[in-house]
Amino acid sequence: MASNGLQLDTSAQVTLLYGDSEILKQRATNAIINARLKPEQQQDGVSVLAAGECAPNQLAAEVGSRSLLAAERIIVLKRIEELNADGQRVLATALPRLPDTTSVVLTCAEAGKDKGPKVVKELAEAVKEQGQVVHIIVPQKDTLLARWIATEARQHGKEITPQAIQWLRELTDDDVDMLVCEIEKVATYIGNRQRIEQADVKEVGFNSQQGNIWDMMDAIGNRRPTQALQELERLLPPGVLHGEALPLLGTISRQLRLIWQTRVAARAGYRLDRTADLPEELTSKFPSQHNVASAVRNRRWLRRKLIAQAKKFTDGQIARALDMVHQTDVALKGQAEQSIDERTALETLIVKLCKL
């Protein structure tokens, strides 16, 4: 049975959740767990595994086993796309043999626009035969996303002004996972006050720290780890709220993607400081999110900075840097029971980027 993010069947024995938002996939997972198990049953009844950290045969044996401590068991297998194709096929053969007391939730990335989950055909078909494939849709830009932000604020008992919504979108570049963190933070900041204003977002929003991101990227580009770590200290000072590292990581990723697109444009013969608008045949190849053509519109200062930073990296270095960012993102969004030292994770990333 196929479904979308608004048609989640919490009774299905097997569910594959796919999409680009880790937080929204986790919410759907929690909805299934909470519908099936009482809070006091969840400690013994829920097992969470990262697919990339387990051998395929181990995963197959895990889903085929019963719990000795709970009458009903839910197994959550995260980031299935990290299994190779053969490993995914091993898992697919295990799903039809699930004990009747065991349910499985799998999560994975989206293969691309309108391309479905990032898994092999055999696994997708095995899931459909046993349950549901659910597309966790990230809200689109403009009106739909603005409404989603307002709904998210109401989850915290707050109303939010259109001006505050716009400011949140600008500072997060419409990244839903970052938006979730920022909305929760500003909702906590205003306390008993019912309306989130633009001034509140400016006061505690991540954008209030963003000014140094250019200095940090310059330091990374110049391979100066000491200076880059000093900039990180200013961007992520001691005492910040837990979860602040994720928006900063998103900003680093955004910068790298903009730098990459600047290099692509230059190779095609278009310098951002000499071209008012990039041609559609070029921009259509860029991602809709973190799109350099949109980012630099009416911003000459940004054009100049991106050109300068694009000269500090090769294409290969940008590719390796983005992979490092992804691995750090995976670490920061790991299993909830794990204690992740966010500062150490970012410091390690910065040093690795300086060693490119």
N, C-alpha and C positions, 0 to 999 in steps of 0.2 A: 504494500500500500504506500503510495507516494503522498507526501503532504508538504505543507509549508510551515513556516514558523508560527502561524496562527492556528494550526491544526495538529497539535502535538497529542498523540494518543499515549497517555501515561501508563496504560495497561499493556502495551505491546511488549512481547518478550525480548525482541531485539530492535534496537533503534540506532540508526546512523545519523549523527548530527554533523552537517557540514556547512562551512561558511568562513568568513574572514575575521569575525569577531570572537576572540577567545572568551570574553566576558559573557556575551550573549549565549554562546554554546554552554558555558558553565551554568548559566541560569536555567536553561532548558534541562540540563542534567539534574540540577537540584529539584526542578519541578517533578521529574520522574521519581526521584528518590523520596521526596516528601509525600508524594501521592501513594507510594507503595509501602513505605516503612515509617513507623512512628519514630520520633526523635530518639527514644531510648533503645530502639532496635538498630539504629544506623551504625553504631560503632562496630558491632559484630557482623552486621548484614551487608556492609558496603566495602568493596575492595577497589582501590584505584591504582592503575598501573600505567606507566608511560610505555607505549608500544615500542619505541626505539631503544628502550633499555632492557628488553626481554627477548629471548630467543623465540622464534615462531612456535616451536614445539612446546615451550613453556607456557605460552599464551593459550595454545590449544588445550593443554592439560588443565590450565586454570579454569577456562570456561566450561570444561566438562566435569568439573568437580562440584560436590555439594559442600555447604558450610556445616561444620561440626558444632557451631555455636548459635546459628540462627536458622529459623524455619524457612525463611525466604532470603535469597541472596541477590544482590545487584553488583555486577562487575563493570567498572568503568575503564575502558581502554582509550587513553588519550593519544592524539596525534598519530593515527593509523598510517598516515602517508609516510611516516618515517620507517615503516617496514618495507622491505623491497617486494617486488611483485611476487616472487615465490613464497615469501613469508605471508603475504596477504592471502594467497591461495590456500596455504595450510590452514589459516584461520577460517577461511570460507568453508572448508570441509568439516570443521569442528562445530560450526553453528547448528546444523541440523540435529546434532546429538546432545543438545543442551538438556540438562535435567529440568523437569517441570517446575522445580523450585528456584531456578536460576534465570535471571534476566541479564542482558548485556547492553550497555550503552557504549557506542564507539563514536569518537569525534575525529574529524579530519578537516583539512583546508579545502577551499574551493578550487577546482582545477582551472577555472577561468570563467569569464562572463558567459553564462548560459551553458556551461560545460559540465555541470554536475560535480559530484564529490571527487576528490583526488585519490581514488582507489581503483584497483583493477576491476574489470567487468564481472569476474566471478564472485568477488566479495560483495559488490553492490547487488547482484542478483540473489545471492544467498541471504542477504539482509532483507530484501523485499519479500522473499518467500517466508521468512520467519516473522517479519514485523514491518518496519517503516523506515523510509529514508526521508529525512527532514532537512530542508534548506533553511538555515538560520539567516534570514535576510537582513543585511545591514541597511538601515533607512537611507533612502536616497537624499540628495541635496535639496536645498531650497525648502519648499513648503512642507514636504513630508518629514524632513529632518528637523525643521523648526518645531513641528507638532510633537515629534518624538522627544525632543529636549524638554518641552513643556510637560509632557507626561512623565518623563523621568524625574523632573523637579517635584511633581505632585507626589511621587512615591516617597519623597522625603517630607511631605506636608507643606510644600512651598509653591508659590506662584513665581513666575519669572517674566521680566519685561522683555519685549522684542529687542531692545537695545542690548540687554544682557545676553540674550540668545546669540545675537550677531557677534558679540565680542567673544563668546565661548567658541563659536565656529571658527573665528579667525585664529585664535590662539592654538586650537587643536587641529586646524586644517581638516575639519569634519571627520576626524578619526574617532569612531564610536567608543572604543575602549578608553581612549584618553578623555572623551566627554563624560563617561560614567564616573571616572575618578575626579574630574574637575567639578562636576555638579555635586557630588557627595561632599567634596571639600568645602565648597562655598556655602552649601546648605548647612553644614555644621558650623561654619564661621559666623553666620548671621544669627545663630541661636534661636530665640523665640520669635524673631521678626518673621513675618509671613511672606514677604516679597523679596526676591533676589533682584537687585539693581545692577546696572552696569558698573557702578563704582565698587560694588562688592567683588565682582569678578576681577576688576583691575587691581584691587587691593591684595587678593590672595591667589589669583589665577597664576598659572604657570608662566603666562606671558610677562608677568612682572619681573621674572628672572631672565627672560630670553635674550636680553641685550648682549650677554657675554657669549652666546653660542657661536657667534662669528669669530670672536677671539679664540675660543677653544678649537674651532675647526681650523683656524689659521695655525695654531700651535701644532695640531695634529699634522697638517699639511707640511709644516716646516720640520716635522719629526723632533719636536721638543716636548718630551713627556713631562718634565717638571713643570713647565709653563701650562701645559694642558691640564695637569692635575690641579694646579692652582685655580684655573678657570672653573674646573669642576667643583672645587670647594665653594666658589662664589655662587654657582648655579644650584648646588645641592648642599647648603650649609648644615652644620650639625643641628639636630633638633627638629628637622622638618617632619611632616606627617609621613607615616608609613604609606607607601604607594606612590610617593613623589618621583621615584626613579623611573617609573613607567612612562610618564609624559616626557621626561627628559630623553629617554631612549628613543621615543617616537620622534622627537625633534631632531636628534642626531641622524636617524634613518631618513627623515625628510630632507635634511641638508645633503646627504649623500646622493639621494635620488635626483635632487635638483642639479647637483654638480654633474652627475652622469648625463642628464638630458642636455645640459649646457655643452658638454663635450660632443655629444651626438650632433647637436645643431651646428657646432663649429666645423665638424668634419663634413657636414652637408653644405658648408659654405655660408652659414648664417651666424653672424656674431650678434649676441643679444644687444650690445651697445650701439649697433649700427642698423639694426632691423626693427622697425616698429612692430610688425606682426610676423610671426613665423607662419609658413604656408601650411595649409591643412594636410597636405600629403605627408608632412613631417609630424605635425602635432597629433595626427590620428594614431601614430605609432606609440605615443606616450601614454602612460596610465592616466585614467580620469582623475585619480586622486594624486596629490603631489605633482601636479602638472606644471612644468616650468613656464609654459606660455601664459597660463592664468596667473601664476605667482608673480611674474614680473610686470604684468600689465600696469602701466602708469607708475612704475616704481624704478626710476633710473638708477637709484642707489643700489637696489637689489641686483640689477643687471651687472653693474660694475663689480660688485662683490663676488657674484657667482663666476664671472669670467676670471677674476683673479684666483679664486680657489680652484677652479677647474684645471688651472695650469700646474697645480701642486700634486695631482694624482694622475695615474695612468688608468686605462679602462680595467686592466687586471686588478689593480689595487682597489678600485671602487667595488668590483665584484667580490673580492675577498673581504672588504670592509663590511659590505651588506650581509655577507654570510656570518661574520662575527656578531653583527648586531642581532641577526636572527637567533643565533645560539644564546645570546644574552637574554633576549626576549623570552625564549623558551624557559630559561632558568628562572626568570622573574615571575613567570606565569605557571610555575610547577604545581605539584600537589599542595593542597591547602594546608595539610598538616606539617609540611616542611617549613623550616625556619630559614629564610633566605636573607643573607646579609646584602642588602641592596647596594650599599656604598662600595663594598668590596667588589661586587659584580661589575659595577660601572668603572671603578678604578682599573680593574683588570682589562676591561674592554679598551679603555683609553690608552693604556700602555701598549696593548697589542696593535691598536690602530697606528700608533706612533712608530711601530716596528715594521710597518708595511714596506 
